[in-house]
Amino acid sequence: MNVIPAIDLLNGRVVRLHQGSYQEVTVYDENPTSTAADFKQAGFRHIHIVDLNGAKEGMFVNLPHIKSIINELDISVQTGGGIRTLDDVEYLIDEGLTKIICSSMAIKNEADWIASLRKYPGNMILGMDLKHGQIAYSGWLETIEENTFSFLNRMIDCGLQEVLCTDISKDGTLSGPNLELYISIKQKFPEIKLIASGGVSGKQDLVDLDNAGIDAVVVGKAYYENRITLEEMKTLNQV
């Protein structure tokens, strides 16, 4: 399993939101490059960064900070937040991002999302945020009617290789991941790389996900709240 340390950026600071609420913000570091340097020193070469300003405003507000991390530390980054069009995807790849995570774009601008999948199949990640079993978008306020498995089938036919799945009810709660959800998706779609996100509370959760055959996991709040160490995360990182 691949363990991916996470950084959420809001106004250039490392933060975490509780269940996606911009009203419930905890600041962990004023210097995101310093946080990323800790990850690199621990042996991680790929990290997950979300531009929370971008997600809200549709502009890549924190891109300068992300580029500094890439250029100064020579590590790869997957990023999401504010990506709306194929032009956005092309721009971010040109700016040095390795993986591009799209959530709302896949729902609200499916044509450009599919065009991105076909042009950059190895770079695109579907950010699939689930609310009561339905795919949510637009800041998790709306859900689509199409069945999750039906949607994934269509996307795989278009070239989808990687999915970052977040159980919204678990995000930022430290209550443990929705293991049954991830197992059901992986069993149904063994050909995709499945990244689990949300709810990780400590080392045992990573062990459980690894034993279940989940390909990767994003770890954020559990690390920042000292529930798991970088050493423990690195021990379970097999990539």
Helices and strands as residue ranges (DSSP letters): E 2-10, E 13-18, E 21-29, H 32-41, E 46-51, H 52-57, H 63-73, E 76-80, H 86-94, E 99-102, H 104-108, H 110-119, E 124-131, E 134-137, E 142-143, H 148-157, E 162-167, G 168-170, H 179-188, E 193-197, H 203-211, E 216-219, H 221-224, H 230-236
